[in-house]
Amino acid sequence: MDLPDTIPVFPLPGALLLPRARLPLHIFEPRYLAMVEDVMKTPERLIGMIQPYETPAGETRLHDIGCAGRLTAFSETEDGRYMITLAGISRFRVRRELDGFTPYRRCEIGWTGFERDRGAVESDPGMRRAPFLDLLGRFFEEQGLSTDWENLQEAEDELLINSLSMLCPFDCEERQALLEAPTLSERRETLVTLIEFALRGGSGEERMQ
């Protein structure tokens, strides 16, 4: 796929997309309905998922790094909402936000530095699965969460780590840290750090210091 220099972005707090992962989305705001309709007319069908943040002055800004997903599934409800699925293609870096006539936000972006995202599935040779799953079990119990442990034990490294990064109840800045981890091993290390701090009762701000 030829990756474009300009894509629409969807600044959805807490929604994390990672390369080679899938993210289902429920679209109902008019501006994002228009975004989906426009994206479906393009050959790449890319939407950039990105975390917004608020400055001390109360302005909503975008983080520098997001992840682009290809629209791979689409359905429409009777009342006009869209149910879509994005397949993660690659992270990107925002160069600048573009002014224009679309009701949704668009950015000029760069793909350099994220070539790994478009390569083979990653593995994590340093992961010790039994201690990792033990830690995860304590976290899930603390959070009142349940999962299919048999499937987790059998999942490939990338699927396991990326799925947990996307699904665990972390705040926006923590999800951004998981997104920006350069390698799968570093993402797993970040994930472990976040879980350990949560089990010790640390706040989100403390975890990211």
ZITAQUI-V420061 format. One line per field, one symbol per residue. ss: DSSP state (H for helix, E for strand, C for the rest). phi: phi as a letter, one per 30 degrees, with the letter a starting at -180 (. if undefined). psi: psi as a letter, one per 40 degrees, with the letter a starting at -180 (. if undefined). A space follows every 10 residues. Layout:
ss: ???
phi: ???
psi: ???
This chain:
ss: CCCCCEEEEE ECCCCCCCCC CEEEEEECCH HHHHHHHHHC CCCCCEEEEE CEEECCCCCE EECCEEEEEE EEEEEECCCC CEEEEEEEEE EEEEEEEECC CCCCEEEEEE CCCCHHHHCC CCCCCCCCHH HHHHHHHHHH HHHCCCCCHH HHHHCCHHHH HHHHHHHCCC CHHHHHHHHH CCCHHHHHHH HHHHHHHHHC CCCHHHHCC
phi: .ddddbbdbc dceicccbei cbbdbccbde dddddddddd dcddhcbcdb ddbcdedidc ccddcbbdbc dcbbbbddcj dccbbccdca dbcddadcda cddcdbbdbb cdjbdedccd edbbdddcdd dddddddddd dddicbacdd dddcddeddd ddddddcddc dddddddddd edbddddddd dddddddddd iddedddcd
psi: hhhiehiiig ghhehhhihe ihhiihhdhd ddddddddde eiddfhhhhi hiihideeih iiidhahhih heihihidee ihhihhhhdi iihhdihiia eieiiiihii ehefdddeai hiigdehhdd dddddddddd ddefiiigdd dddeiidddd dddddddigi idddddddde hdiddddddd ddddddddde eiidddde.
